[in-house]
């Protein structure tokens, strides 16, 4: 009986945490709310001037966004070596960065979840990105597979700095054709 009660408490705690997270995402608006497709339309490549971004094996070299609904990920800058293509996403809202917000009011992540009909894209089930901003335009990007969550991706900002592990994970991407943008 004790195990059943503890399991019930664990499930209730998990569900209340998810509800709190869902409520948190509805309270924030993307800094790009007034930009068509939140600015998530077009091609972005790794910022070659940021070594931690360029050398981090988690970062696809090229990401192509089609009107914030379809994303494709490539190992190379030219887009010839696909990791996952034509992945369909559903926008889930915006959430603040747990480390940089509220000090930096625009430090808000846009969250996307893989649509069920997308095959061969499960490594990118959850996508969090700081929508394109700055001059020149750039963005920051994180992703996780089916075992991940938005909360996991956001909390990567709070990981203790470790240059050997390239943490915290803070990839930088430039608009296509720009090589230094952060």
C-alpha positions as CSV (number, residue, x, y, z in Angstrom):
1,X,0.0,0.0,0.0
2,X,2.9,2.4,0.8
3,X,4.3,1.9,-2.7
4,X,1.0,2.8,-4.3
5,X,0.7,6.0,-2.2
6,X,4.3,7.0,-3.0
7,X,3.8,6.2,-6.7
8,X,0.6,8.3,-6.7
9,X,2.4,11.2,-5.0
10,X,5.2,11.0,-7.6
11,X,2.7,11.1,-10.4
12,X,0.8,14.0,-8.8
13,X,4.0,15.9,-8.3
14,X,5.0,15.3,-11.9
15,X,1.7,16.4,-13.3
16,X,1.6,19.5,-11.1
17,X,5.1,20.4,-12.3
18,X,3.9,20.0,-15.9
19,X,0.8,22.1,-15.2
20,X,3.0,24.8,-13.6
21,X,5.4,24.7,-16.6
22,X,2.4,25.0,-19.1
23,X,1.1,27.9,-17.1
24,X,4.5,29.6,-17.1
25,X,4.8,29.3,-20.9
26,X,1.4,31.0,-21.4
27,X,2.4,34.0,-19.3
28,X,5.3,35.0,-21.7
29,X,5.2,36.3,-25.2
30,X,8.0,35.9,-27.7
31,X,10.1,39.0,-28.2
32,X,9.4,38.4,-31.9
33,X,5.6,38.3,-31.5
34,X,5.3,41.2,-34.0
35,X,7.6,39.6,-36.6
36,X,6.2,37.3,-39.3
37,X,6.7,33.7,-38.3
38,X,8.5,35.0,-35.2
39,X,11.4,35.4,-37.6
40,X,11.7,31.6,-37.7
41,X,11.8,31.4,-41.5
42,X,14.9,30.9,-43.6
43,X,18.3,29.3,-43.2
44,X,20.7,29.7,-40.3
45,X,24.2,28.3,-40.0
46,X,26.6,28.0,-37.1
47,X,28.4,31.1,-36.0
48,X,32.0,30.2,-37.0
49,X,33.4,32.9,-34.8
50,X,32.3,31.2,-31.6
51,X,34.5,28.1,-30.9
52,X,32.2,26.6,-28.3
53,X,29.3,26.7,-30.7
54,X,31.3,25.6,-33.7
55,X,33.0,22.6,-32.0
56,X,30.0,21.4,-30.0
57,X,28.9,18.0,-31.5
58,X,25.3,18.6,-30.4
59,X,24.9,21.5,-32.9
60,X,23.7,20.9,-36.4
61,X,25.8,23.1,-38.8
62,X,22.8,24.3,-40.7
63,X,19.1,24.6,-39.9
64,X,16.4,25.5,-42.4
65,X,13.1,26.8,-41.1
66,X,10.0,27.0,-43.3
67,X,7.5,29.4,-41.8
68,X,8.1,28.1,-38.2
69,X,6.3,24.9,-39.1
70,X,8.9,22.7,-40.9
71,X,12.5,22.4,-39.8
72,X,15.4,20.6,-41.4
73,X,18.8,19.9,-39.7
74,X,22.1,19.3,-41.5
75,X,25.6,18.2,-40.3
76,X,27.3,20.5,-42.9
77,X,27.0,24.2,-43.6
78,X,26.0,23.5,-47.3
79,X,23.0,21.4,-46.3
80,X,24.1,18.2,-48.1
81,X,24.3,15.9,-45.1
82,X,20.9,15.7,-43.7
83,X,20.3,14.7,-40.0
84,X,16.6,15.1,-40.2
85,X,14.6,16.8,-42.9
86,X,11.1,18.2,-43.2
87,X,10.2,17.8,-39.6
88,X,6.8,19.3,-38.8
89,X,6.5,21.3,-35.5
90,X,3.7,22.8,-33.4
91,X,4.5,26.1,-31.6
92,X,4.0,25.6,-27.8
93,X,4.6,29.1,-26.6
94,X,7.4,31.0,-25.0
95,X,9.2,30.6,-21.7
96,X,11.9,32.7,-19.9
97,X,15.5,31.6,-19.6
98,X,15.9,30.4,-16.0
99,X,19.3,32.0,-15.7
100,X,19.2,35.2,-17.7
101,X,15.6,36.3,-17.2
102,X,14.5,38.8,-15.7
103,X,17.9,40.6,-15.8
104,X,17.7,40.4,-19.6
105,X,14.0,40.9,-20.4
106,X,14.3,39.6,-24.0
107,X,15.9,36.3,-22.8
108,X,12.9,34.3,-23.7
109,X,12.8,30.9,-25.6
110,X,10.3,29.9,-28.2
111,X,9.2,26.3,-27.8
112,X,8.3,23.8,-30.5
113,X,7.2,20.2,-30.2
114,X,7.5,17.7,-33.0
115,X,4.2,16.9,-34.7
116,X,3.2,13.2,-34.4
117,X,3.3,12.6,-38.2
118,X,7.0,13.5,-38.5
119,X,9.1,10.4,-39.0
120,X,12.9,10.2,-38.6
121,X,12.9,13.4,-36.5
122,X,12.7,12.0,-33.0
123,X,16.1,13.2,-32.0
124,X,14.5,16.7,-32.4
125,X,11.3,16.1,-30.5
126,X,11.6,19.2,-28.4
127,X,13.1,22.4,-29.9
128,X,13.8,25.6,-27.9
129,X,15.2,28.6,-29.6
130,X,15.9,32.2,-28.9
131,X,14.2,33.7,-32.0
132,X,16.4,35.7,-34.4
133,X,17.5,38.9,-32.9
134,X,20.3,41.5,-32.9
135,X,22.3,43.0,-35.7
136,X,23.4,41.0,-37.6
137,X,20.5,38.6,-37.0
138,X,21.3,35.5,-35.0
139,X,19.6,33.0,-32.8
140,X,20.3,30.3,-30.2
141,X,19.1,26.8,-30.4
142,X,18.7,23.6,-28.2
143,X,16.9,20.4,-28.8
144,X,16.1,17.1,-27.1
145,X,14.7,13.7,-28.1
146,X,11.6,11.9,-26.8
147,X,13.2,11.4,-23.4
148,X,13.7,15.1,-23.0
149,X,11.4,18.0,-22.2
150,X,11.1,21.8,-22.5
151,X,12.0,22.1,-18.9
152,X,15.2,20.1,-19.4
153,X,16.2,22.3,-22.4
154,X,15.6,25.5,-20.5
155,X,17.4,24.4,-17.4
156,X,20.6,23.8,-19.4
157,X,21.2,27.6,-18.9
158,X,21.7,26.9,-15.2
159,X,24.3,24.2,-15.5
160,X,27.7,25.0,-14.0
161,X,30.1,26.2,-16.6
162,X,32.4,23.5,-17.9
163,X,34.5,24.3,-21.0
164,X,35.5,20.6,-21.4
165,X,31.8,19.6,-21.6
166,X,30.9,22.8,-23.6
167,X,28.3,23.7,-20.9
168,X,26.1,25.5,-20.5
169,X,24.9,24.7,-24.0
170,X,24.5,28.0,-25.8
171,X,24.8,27.5,-29.6
172,X,24.9,30.5,-31.9
173,X,23.5,30.6,-35.4
174,X,23.8,33.4,-38.0
175,X,21.5,34.2,-40.9
176,X,22.8,32.3,-43.9
177,X,25.8,34.0,-45.4
178,X,26.9,35.7,-42.2
179,X,29.9,34.1,-40.4
180,X,30.1,36.2,-37.2
181,X,27.0,37.3,-35.6
182,X,26.9,37.2,-31.8
